[in-house]
Amino acid sequence: MIHPSPRWMVGVGAVFTAVGLGVAGTAHVGPAAATDAAHAQQLVGGVIVLAGWALLAWGIHRFGRESRGPTL
């Protein structure tokens, strides 16, 4: 099984977060927007952001555990 490095996970998590914010942030709002399409775009963007946050959290957790030296 492949175990990505913590730095890779933090980097990919940051990219996912930025892309998700971009997708959700560009959804049309207001009376001219088709509510179904705008809602779907915001939902997809939100799911991508949550996936990015999960990768960030897991990468930071692993980075903190891996960076420790020997304990006395």
Secondary structure by P-SEA (a helix, b strand, c coil): cccccaaaaaaaaaaaaaaaaaaaaacccccccaaaaaaaaaaaaaaaaaaaaaaaaaaaaaaaaaaccccc
